[in-house]
Amino acid sequence: MFKIISKNILAFEEIYLFIKEGDEPKSDNEILEFVNETFNVNWNTLAQVNFRLLWLINLGKIKKEDKRYSVKN
């Protein structure tokens, strides 16, 4: 499922890699800033980021703790 979503949804896999490769857990605002800068988009709200984060949580790829996201071990 992860591969299918990654092929069809902008920034899905990249968000996962951004979280995975970071030294510290990321906030949704940090992820929004990363997406806007990396993909030259202008997402003004967290809606699109939150969809992707929830999908990653549901796939068991990441977890949310204290309003920050990290890779699930």
N, C-alpha and C positions, 0 to 999 in steps of 0.2 A: 504494500500500500504506500509506503514511504516513497518508493521509486516512482510510482504512478503520479502521486501528488507533486513530487519534485519536478517532473517533466512538464506539468501543466499549470502550476501555480507560481507566479513570480515571487522570488525571494524566499521560497519555502525552505529549500535545502541550505541556502546561504544563511538564513537566520539560525538554523540548527548548528551550522559550522561556526558561526560567530559566537554562539553560546558555548559550544564545545571547546573552542580554541582559546577562549578568554581565561585570564588568570582568576577572575572573580565572577560570581553570579551577576547577571545583567538585569537591569530594570526594563520595563516595557518602553520607557522613554529613551533609554540608551539604544534599544533595538530599533525604535522608530527613527532615530537620528541616523543610525547605521544604514537602514534601508533607503531613506531619503538621499543620503550622500552617495551610496554605492550604485543605486539604480536610477539616479537623477529623476526621482519622482517627487511629488509634493503632497504626501499624505499628511493632512492637517490634524487628523484625529487618530486615536489608537485602534480604531475598529479593525482595519485590515491586519495590523500586527497581532491583535488579540485573537482573531480567527486562526491565524497560523500557529500561535502559541498554544491555543486550545487543541488544535489538531495534533501538534507535537506531544502534548501531554497525553492525549487519548491514545496515541500510538506507543506510548511508553518510552519516548526518546528523552524527554526533559521532565523536570519537576519544578514546582513553584514553592518557595519558602520565603517568608517575610517579604513578600512583594517583589522577589527577585527570582530569576530563572537560571537553572543550572542543568547539566546533563545528569540524567538518572543513571545511577550505578547498578 
